[in-house]
Amino acid sequence: MSRLVTGLFYERSEAERAVEALRSQGVPDESIYLEGEVPLTTEVGRKGGEASRTEQERRFAGLETGIIIGLTVGVLAGVGFGFLGSAMSEWISRVQPSSPALALSPVLTGPVWSGVIGALVGILAGGLIGFVVDFTLSRLGAGPPLPAAETLVTVSTDEGKLHQVYEALFRSRARHLHVAERAV
């Protein structure tokens, strides 16, 4: 019975070594098929998705996260600061009711305005921190992954040489093997 054995390689050079190993095992060239991954374009990406959109999303993940966290922390801190300012304003007016020089600004004593100002400061600070993280990771090479160079090697063989084909593919660092009956 004829079988098709397909090995997945992460690097094209490994797949080419596997083809050479199969040839040295006596497998004829017409029984070996070497298939590379479709090159990325802006319309068709890896595994049929849109490469450019996905890569852009990964590039700004830190910036988006920084803005969201900065907004949340800024609003909470601003509202808390506003309540604290309101309490201090009341305390000052009770201790020295006739002193208008010590009156605090309505922006500092109102939780709503303090929350808005805190949100703006948080967005700026969080966005800046997120941008610096994204920029630094991209410069260090930890940004979006490079396109995969996955390559498939498919061998048509009979039961007698099946073990030799397995051995040649695994020695050449095949990551996965798939075996199927060949329909004639």
C-alpha positions in Angstrom: 0.0 0.0 0.0 1.3 3.4 -0.9 1.6 6.2 1.7 2.1 9.9 1.7 4.3 11.2 4.5 4.4 14.9 5.1 7.0 16.6 7.4 6.7 20.2 8.6 10.0 22.2 8.8 10.3 25.7 10.3 13.3 26.5 8.1 13.7 26.0 4.4 17.3 24.8 4.9 16.1 22.0 7.1 13.6 20.9 4.5 16.3 20.9 1.8 18.6 18.8 4.1 15.6 16.4 4.5 15.3 16.1 0.7 19.0 15.3 0.4 18.7 12.7 3.2 15.7 11.1 1.4 17.7 11.0 -1.9 20.6 9.3 0.0 18.1 6.7 1.3 17.2 5.8 -2.3 13.9 7.6 -2.6 13.5 8.8 -6.2 13.2 12.5 -7.0 9.7 12.1 -8.5 8.4 10.8 -5.1 9.6 13.9 -3.2 7.6 17.2 -3.1 9.0 20.3 -1.6 6.5 23.0 -0.8 7.2 26.5 0.6 4.7 28.8 2.4 3.0 31.4 0.2 4.8 34.7 0.5 3.1 37.4 2.6 1.4 40.3 0.8 -0.8 43.1 2.1 -3.9 41.2 0.9 -3.0 37.6 1.9 -1.0 36.9 5.0 0.0 33.9 7.0 -2.6 31.2 7.1 -4.9 33.2 4.9 -5.3 36.2 7.2 -4.5 39.8 6.7 -0.8 40.3 7.6 -0.7 44.1 7.7 -3.7 44.6 10.0 -2.4 42.0 12.5 1.1 43.3 12.5 -0.2 46.9 13.1 -2.3 45.7 16.0 0.8 44.0 17.6 2.9 47.2 17.1 0.6 49.4 19.2 -0.5 46.9 21.9 1.7 48.6 24.6 0.5 52.1 23.6 -3.2 51.0 23.8 -2.6 49.2 27.1 -0.8 52.2 28.6 -3.6 54.6 27.6 -6.3 52.4 29.1 -4.4 51.9 32.4 -3.4 55.5 32.5 -7.0 56.6 31.9 -8.3 54.4 34.7 -5.6 55.3 37.2 -5.8 59.0 36.3 -9.6 59.1 36.8 -9.4 57.3 40.1 -6.5 59.4 41.4 -8.2 62.7 40.2 -11.5 61.9 41.8 -9.7 61.0 45.0 -7.7 64.2 44.9 -10.9 66.1 44.3 -12.6 64.6 47.3 -9.5 65.3 49.4 -9.4 68.9 48.1 -13.1 69.3 48.9 -12.5 68.1 52.5 -9.5 70.4 52.9 -11.5 73.4 51.6 -14.3 72.7 54.2 -11.7 72.3 56.9 -10.0 75.6 56.0 -13.3 77.4 55.9 -14.2 76.1 59.4 -10.8 76.9 60.9 -10.4 80.4 59.4 -13.8 81.4 58.0 -12.8 85.0 57.3 -9.7 84.3 55.3 -10.5 84.3 51.5 -6.7 84.1 50.6 -6.7 80.4 51.6 -9.6 79.4 49.4 -8.7 76.6 47.1 -9.4 76.6 43.4 -12.7 74.9 42.3 -10.6 72.7 40.0 -8.8 71.3 43.0 -11.9 70.9 45.2 -14.3 69.4 42.7 -14.1 65.6 42.2 -15.5 66.0 38.6 -12.9 68.5 37.4 -10.1 66.7 39.2 -11.2 63.4 37.6 -11.1 65.0 34.1 -7.7 66.5 34.7 -6.5 63.2 36.2 -7.8 61.3 33.2 -5.9 63.6 30.8 -2.7 63.3 32.7 -3.1 59.6 33.0 -3.7 59.2 29.2 -0.6 61.2 28.5 1.6 59.4 31.0 0.2 55.9 30.1 0.5 56.5 26.4 4.0 57.7 26.7 5.1 54.7 28.8 3.3 52.3 26.4 4.9 53.9 23.3 8.4 53.7 24.9 7.8 50.0 25.7 6.6 49.2 22.2 9.5 51.2 20.6 12.1 49.6 22.9 10.8 46.0 22.3 10.7 46.6 18.5 14.3 47.9 18.6 15.4 44.8 20.5 13.8 42.6 17.9 10.9 41.5 20.2 8.3 43.2 18.0 6.0 41.4 15.6 7.3 38.1 14.4 9.0 37.8 11.0 7.1 35.9 8.4 7.4 32.1 8.9 9.5 30.2 6.5 7.6 26.9 7.0 8.2 24.3 4.4 6.5 21.0 3.8 8.3 17.9 2.4 5.9 15.2 1.2 7.1 11.8 0.2 5.2 9.1 -1.6 6.5 5.8 -0.4 5.5 2.2 0.1 5.3 0.3 3.4 8.8 -1.1 3.0 10.5 2.2 3.1 8.2 3.9 5.6 10.6 3.6 8.5 13.5 5.0 6.4 11.4 8.0 5.4 10.5 8.7 9.0 14.1 8.5 10.1 15.3 10.8 7.3 12.6 13.4 8.1 13.2 13.3 11.9 17.0 13.5 11.6 16.5 16.6 9.5 14.5 18.2 12.3 10.9 17.8 11.1 8.6 19.3 13.6 5.5 17.3 12.7 4.7 14.3 10.6 1.5 13.4 8.9 0.9 10.0 7.3 -2.0 9.3 4.9 -2.9 6.5 2.6 -2.4 7.5 -1.0 -5.5 7.3 -3.1 -4.7 6.0 -6.5 
